[in-house]
Amino acid sequence: MSTDHREANGEARSAIDSDVGTGTERASPRVVLVDSGVPASLIDSLAGFTSVCDSDDALDRLGHGSALLTTLAWHRDLATIDLGLVKLFDGRLATTTARLSLALETLLDAPPDWVLVSAGVARRDRRLGEVVAELCKAGTQLVASSARHGEPVYPAACEGVRAVTGDAGRAPGELARASDGRYLACAWAARGGSWASGARPWQAWDVGPPLREQLAPPWLGGASFAAAHALGIWLAAGDDRGHETRGEKRLKVTG
């Protein structure tokens, strides 16, 4: 992907809205998705939108961001969070270190409670590391995907980031901690519904064979969706501000 001219002057096409400085306590957590967009049904309800790619709208043309949100909604109703979007890519799931850094920099003026980042770059970068450190210092919890095997990727490998990798045999409500400090969560994307749903599509983690009509389209899986599951678990536990609590009790994570 070619570097956009806006990266040179630090500008983005829009701004993530904020109520910071109003003196009003927000009832809902502010969660920002850094990905390919949102489905058309969610565009009007976005609490804020910024694009750092060659697209002026929030529509997800790749389906990746939409699948992440469907997975997140498996755990917590999206209507109960203030959802923002930084559109990182549009035509294909590829980006640059500079563009990823810019995407996170757009959040510095009004740091959200949570940021979900599925993208990762192999090279450690000072600019990316600095913006991650600034967000963490401001209290933002960054949840980033990390490939199960291979070399570290960033921002997942940055200090203070909640790095999550996928476990194909783990159920969506289970969260564990690997010996290297990364979280392990379900690797499969959800297909609608939620824990509370009575009727829902067959899921990749369900026991037993699916019906023939449930075999298509193919199931999506990977560390990106594990990160969405992990964030959903934290939010469902009432951890709106990133303190890993369930009421007065600390959310338990198995080792």
C-alpha positions in Angstrom: 0.0 0.0 0.0 1.4 3.3 -1.0 2.0 5.9 1.7 -0.7 8.6 1.8 0.4 12.2 1.6 -1.6 12.9 4.8 0.9 10.8 6.8 3.6 13.4 6.1 1.7 16.3 7.7 0.0 14.2 10.3 -3.5 15.0 9.1 -6.5 12.6 8.9 -9.8 13.0 7.1 -11.9 13.4 10.1 -11.8 13.3 13.9 -12.9 10.9 16.6 -15.6 12.7 18.6 -15.2 13.1 22.3 -16.8 14.3 25.4 -13.5 14.8 27.2 -13.4 18.1 29.1 -17.2 18.4 29.4 -17.2 17.3 33.0 -19.8 14.6 32.2 -19.2 11.1 33.3 -19.8 8.7 30.4 -22.1 5.7 31.2 -20.7 3.6 28.3 -17.1 2.6 27.6 -15.5 4.2 24.6 -14.2 1.6 22.2 -12.3 2.3 19.0 -11.9 -0.2 16.2 -8.8 0.2 14.0 -9.7 -1.9 10.9 -11.4 -2.0 7.6 -14.7 -0.3 8.5 -18.2 -1.2 9.9 -21.3 -2.6 8.3 -23.8 -0.1 6.8 -26.2 -0.7 9.7 -23.7 0.8 12.2 -22.4 3.8 10.3 -25.0 6.3 11.7 -24.4 5.1 15.3 -20.7 5.6 15.3 -19.5 7.8 18.1 -16.6 9.0 15.9 -14.9 8.2 12.6 -11.4 8.9 11.2 -9.9 7.6 8.0 -6.2 7.2 7.3 -6.6 5.3 4.1 -7.9 6.0 0.6 -11.6 6.1 1.7 -13.8 8.9 2.9 -16.5 6.7 4.4 -16.8 4.1 7.2 -18.3 1.3 5.1 -16.5 -2.0 5.4 -15.9 -3.4 1.9 -13.6 -6.3 3.0 -15.9 -7.7 5.7 -13.0 -8.0 8.3 -14.0 -5.2 10.6 -17.7 -6.3 10.4 -16.6 -9.8 11.4 -14.7 -8.4 14.4 -17.7 -6.5 15.6 -20.0 -9.5 15.2 -17.5 -11.4 17.4 -17.4 -8.6 19.9 -21.2 -8.5 20.0 -21.3 -12.2 20.9 -20.2 -11.0 24.3 -21.6 -7.6 24.7 -24.4 -5.7 22.9 -22.7 -3.0 20.8 -25.5 -0.6 21.7 -24.1 -0.4 25.2 -20.7 0.9 24.1 -19.6 4.1 22.4 -18.1 2.7 19.2 -15.6 4.7 17.2 -13.7 3.7 14.0 -10.3 4.5 12.6 -10.4 3.1 9.1 -6.9 1.7 8.4 -7.5 -0.1 5.1 -10.1 -0.3 2.4 -9.1 -2.2 -0.7 -7.1 -5.0 0.9 -5.9 -6.1 4.4 -2.5 -4.5 4.2 -1.0 -1.4 5.7 2.4 0.3 6.5 4.1 1.1 9.8 3.6 4.8 9.2 -0.1 4.4 8.5 -0.7 2.3 11.5 1.2 4.8 13.7 -0.9 7.6 12.2 -4.1 5.7 12.9 -3.2 5.5 16.6 -2.0 9.1 16.7 -5.5 10.3 15.7 -6.6 9.1 19.2 -4.2 11.1 21.3 -6.3 14.2 21.6 -9.1 12.2 23.2 -7.8 8.8 24.3 -10.6 6.2 24.4 -11.0 3.5 27.0 -10.3 0.6 24.6 -8.7 0.2 21.2 -8.9 -3.0 19.2 -6.1 -3.4 16.6 -6.0 -6.5 14.4 -3.1 -5.2 12.3 0.5 -5.8 13.1 3.9 -5.0 11.6 7.0 -7.1 12.0 9.5 -4.2 12.5 9.9 -2.4 15.8 9.3 1.3 15.1 10.1 4.2 17.3 7.1 6.3 16.2 4.7 3.4 16.7 6.2 2.6 20.1 5.9 6.3 21.2 2.2 6.6 20.3 1.4 3.3 22.0 3.2 4.5 25.2 1.3 7.8 25.1 -2.0 6.0 24.8 -1.1 3.7 27.6 0.0 6.6 29.8 -3.4 8.2 29.2 -5.2 5.1 30.4 -6.2 3.6 27.1 -6.2 -0.2 27.0 -4.9 -1.5 23.6 -5.9 -5.0 22.6 -3.9 -6.2 19.7 -3.7 -9.5 17.8 -0.5 -11.6 17.8 0.2 -14.6 15.6 0.4 -17.8 17.6 3.7 -18.7 16.1 6.6 -16.8 14.5 8.3 -13.5 15.3 6.7 -10.8 17.4 4.5 -8.2 15.7 3.8 -4.6 16.8 1.8 -3.0 18.4 1.0 -6.4 20.2 4.7 -6.7 21.3 4.8 -3.2 22.7 4.9 -2.7 26.4 1.5 -2.2 28.0 -0.5 -3.7 25.2 -2.8 -6.7 25.8 -1.5 -9.1 23.2 -4.0 -11.8 22.2 -3.4 -14.9 20.1 -5.9 -17.5 18.9 -6.6 -21.0 20.3 -8.7 -23.1 17.9 -9.8 -25.4 20.7 -10.9 -22.7 23.1 -14.6 -21.8 23.6 -15.5 -18.1 23.2 -16.0 -17.4 26.9 -12.7 -18.8 27.9 -9.6 -16.7 28.4 -6.1 -18.0 29.4 -2.7 -16.6 29.8 0.3 -18.2 28.0 3.7 -18.5 29.6 4.9 -15.6 27.4 2.3 -13.3 28.8 0.0 -13.3 25.9 -3.7 -14.0 26.3 -5.2 -17.0 24.6 -8.8 -16.7 23.3 -11.1 -18.4 20.9 -9.7 -18.1 17.3 -13.0 -18.3 15.5 -15.1 -15.4 14.4 -18.8 -15.4 15.5 -21.6 -15.6 13.0 -24.1 -13.4 14.8 -26.1 -14.1 17.9 -24.7 -13.9 21.4 -24.4 -15.9 24.6 -28.0 -15.0 25.4 -29.4 -15.8 22.0 -31.8 -18.6 21.7 -31.7 -19.1 18.0 -28.4 -18.4 16.3 -26.2 -19.6 13.4 -24.1 -22.7 14.0 -20.7 -21.6 15.2 -17.3 -23.1 14.5 -16.8 -24.0 18.2 -20.2 -25.8 18.5 -20.2 -29.5 19.3 -21.5 -31.9 16.6 -21.6 -31.5 12.8 -23.4 -28.5 11.2 -26.3 -28.9 8.9 -25.5 -28.8 5.2 -26.8 -25.3 4.7 -24.6 -24.1 7.6 -21.3 -25.1 5.8 -21.2 -21.9 3.7 -19.8 -19.3 3.8 -16.5 -20.6 5.3 -15.7 -19.8 8.9 -13.2 -17.1 9.6 -10.5 -17.6 12.2 -7.2 -16.3 13.5 -5.6 -14.0 16.0 -7.7 -11.0 14.9 -10.9 -12.7 16.1 -9.2 -14.0 19.3 -8.5 -10.3 20.1 -12.2 -9.5 19.6 -13.2 -12.3 21.8 -10.8 -11.2 24.5 -12.1 -7.7 24.4 -15.6 -8.9 24.5 -14.9 -11.0 27.6 -13.4 -8.0 29.4 -16.3 -5.8 28.4 -18.9 -8.4 29.3 -17.3 -8.7 32.7 -18.0 -5.0 33.3 -14.4 -4.0 32.7 -15.4 -0.8 30.9 -12.3 1.1 31.9 -9.7 -1.6 31.6 -9.3 -2.8 35.2 -10.1 -6.5 34.6 -12.8 -6.5 37.3 -16.2 -8.2 37.5 -18.1 -6.0 40.0 -15.9 -6.0 43.1 -14.1 -9.2 42.0 -11.1 -9.5 39.8 -11.8 -11.2 36.5 -10.1 -14.6 36.7 -7.8 -15.6 33.9 -6.6 -19.2 33.8 -2.9 -20.0 33.3 
